[in-house]
Amino acid sequence: MDILFEIYYKFLSLINSPAFLRGFFDNRFYLILLVIVLLRFKYTTYSSMWLSALVNIPGTILHELMHFLVGLALNAHPCNFTIFPRRGEDGNYVMGSVGFRNITFYNAVPASMAPLLLLPIGFYLNRYFLPAMQPTFFNYVLYVLLQTIIIENAMPSGADFRVARMYLSGVLLYGFVAVSLFLML
């Protein structure tokens, strides 16, 4: 048993050595490889609805929480919040959802595109949290996992886009606001 502990501690000292960490952190190939391995692991769980839900729960909570909070702030009256998977009408799995009682032209687009607000959170973590972390291999893998979850779940779903498109006046309103803000820069 002592030999296993010795191998474990030697492995930890190797992957946490400054030379290894510098080579690992500075090489984007390893970052991309790590993200692809994490995503591949995630996609292998899709054969089981409950295993898939377990792997997707952190991101589903973030995604649906953004819908809920923006809907609440813009008077869309969120009426349900679920992160439990179910089979949708088209036969695909729906990992979570938020229902609203008062979707109108002024709140449909922001409430349905709300997960995009996770992108500034991911940017903030990258800019201020990563440099403050102790540079260890475990912390780096944890950081990549967290950023992968945040960025992947910041993307609105097909259902989110369908809800936004249902209110053309809202799309035009927010499109006009976005173009105006862009032109002012």
C-alpha positions in Angstrom: 0.0 0.0 0.0 2.9 2.3 0.7 4.1 2.0 -2.9 0.7 3.3 -4.1 1.0 6.4 -1.9 4.5 6.9 -3.1 3.5 6.7 -6.8 0.5 9.0 -6.1 2.7 11.7 -4.4 5.4 11.4 -7.1 2.7 11.9 -9.8 1.3 14.9 -7.9 4.8 16.5 -7.6 5.3 15.9 -11.3 2.1 17.5 -12.5 2.4 20.4 -10.0 6.1 21.1 -10.8 6.6 24.7 -12.1 8.2 23.4 -15.4 5.3 21.1 -16.2 2.7 23.7 -15.3 4.3 26.4 -17.3 4.5 24.1 -20.3 0.9 22.9 -19.8 -0.6 26.4 -19.2 1.2 28.1 -22.1 0.2 25.5 -24.7 -3.3 26.0 -26.1 -3.2 22.5 -27.6 -3.6 21.0 -24.2 -6.4 23.4 -23.4 -8.3 22.5 -26.6 -7.6 18.8 -25.9 -8.9 19.1 -22.4 -12.1 20.8 -23.6 -12.7 18.1 -26.2 -12.1 15.3 -23.7 -14.6 16.9 -21.3 -17.2 17.4 -24.1 -16.7 13.8 -25.4 -17.2 12.5 -21.8 -20.4 14.6 -21.7 -21.7 13.2 -25.0 -21.1 9.6 -24.0 -23.6 10.1 -21.2 -26.4 10.8 -23.7 -27.4 7.1 -23.9 -28.9 7.4 -20.4 -31.3 10.2 -19.7 -30.5 10.2 -16.0 -26.7 10.0 -16.4 -26.9 12.8 -18.9 -29.0 14.9 -16.6 -26.5 14.3 -13.8 -23.6 15.6 -16.0 -25.7 18.5 -17.3 -27.2 19.7 -14.0 -24.7 22.5 -13.2 -25.1 24.0 -16.7 -28.8 23.5 -16.8 -29.2 25.3 -13.5 -27.2 28.2 -14.7 -29.0 28.3 -18.1 -32.5 28.2 -16.6 -31.6 30.5 -13.7 -30.7 33.2 -16.3 -34.1 32.8 -17.9 -35.9 32.9 -14.6 -34.0 36.0 -13.3 -34.4 38.1 -16.5 -38.1 37.0 -16.8 -38.6 38.0 -13.2 -36.9 41.4 -13.7 -38.9 42.2 -16.9 -42.3 41.2 -15.6 -42.6 38.0 -17.5 -44.0 36.2 -14.4 -42.0 33.0 -14.3 -44.4 30.3 -13.2 -42.3 27.1 -13.1 -38.7 26.2 -13.0 -37.4 22.7 -13.6 -34.0 21.1 -14.1 -35.4 17.5 -14.2 -35.1 15.9 -17.7 -38.2 14.9 -19.6 -38.9 13.7 -23.1 -40.1 16.5 -25.4 -42.8 16.4 -27.9 -40.3 15.7 -30.7 -38.8 12.7 -28.8 -35.6 14.5 -27.7 -34.7 15.1 -24.1 -35.4 18.5 -22.5 -33.0 19.0 -19.6 -34.8 21.9 -18.0 -37.3 24.7 -18.6 -38.8 27.9 -17.3 -42.4 28.8 -18.0 -43.7 32.3 -18.1 -47.3 33.7 -17.8 -46.7 37.2 -19.2 -44.5 37.0 -22.3 -44.9 40.2 -24.3 -43.0 42.0 -27.1 -40.7 43.8 -24.6 -39.7 40.8 -22.5 -39.7 37.9 -24.8 -36.3 38.5 -26.5 -34.4 39.3 -23.3 -36.0 36.4 -21.3 -35.3 33.9 -24.1 -31.8 35.2 -24.8 -30.9 35.5 -21.1 -28.4 32.7 -21.0 -26.1 34.9 -23.0 -25.5 36.8 -19.7 -23.4 33.9 -18.7 -20.7 35.0 -21.1 -19.7 38.1 -19.1 -19.6 35.9 -16.0 -17.2 33.6 -17.8 -15.1 36.5 -19.0 -14.9 37.9 -15.4 -13.8 34.5 -14.1 -11.1 34.4 -16.8 -9.9 37.9 -16.2 -10.0 38.1 -12.4 -10.4 34.6 -10.9 -7.9 32.6 -13.0 -4.9 34.8 -12.2 -5.7 34.7 -8.4 -5.9 30.8 -8.4 -2.9 28.8 -7.1 -1.3 27.4 -10.3 -1.9 23.7 -9.9 -2.9 21.1 -12.4 -6.1 20.3 -10.5 -7.1 24.0 -10.3 -6.5 24.4 -14.1 -8.6 21.4 -14.9 -11.3 22.7 -12.6 -11.1 26.1 -14.2 -11.4 24.6 -17.7 -14.4 22.5 -16.6 -16.1 25.5 -15.1 -15.5 27.7 -18.1 -16.7 24.9 -20.5 -19.9 24.5 -18.5 -20.5 28.3 -18.4 -19.8 29.0 -22.1 -21.6 25.9 -23.4 -24.7 26.7 -21.4 -24.6 30.4 -22.4 -25.8 29.5 -25.8 -29.6 29.8 -26.2 -31.4 26.7 -27.3 -33.6 26.2 -30.3 -36.7 26.7 -28.1 -35.2 30.0 -26.9 -34.8 31.2 -30.4 -38.3 30.1 -31.3 -39.8 32.1 -28.4 -37.8 35.2 -29.4 -38.9 35.0 -33.1 -42.5 34.8 -32.1 -42.4 38.5 -31.2 -41.1 40.3 -34.3 -41.7 43.7 -32.7 -39.5 42.8 -29.8 -36.8 41.5 -32.2 -36.9 44.8 -34.1 -36.9 46.8 -30.9 -33.8 45.1 -29.5 -32.2 44.9 -32.9 -32.5 48.7 -33.2 -31.2 49.2 -29.7 -28.2 46.9 -30.4 -27.4 48.6 -33.7 -27.7 52.1 -32.0 -25.4 51.1 -29.2 -22.9 49.6 -31.7 -22.9 52.8 -33.8 -22.3 55.0 -30.7 -19.1 53.1 -29.9 
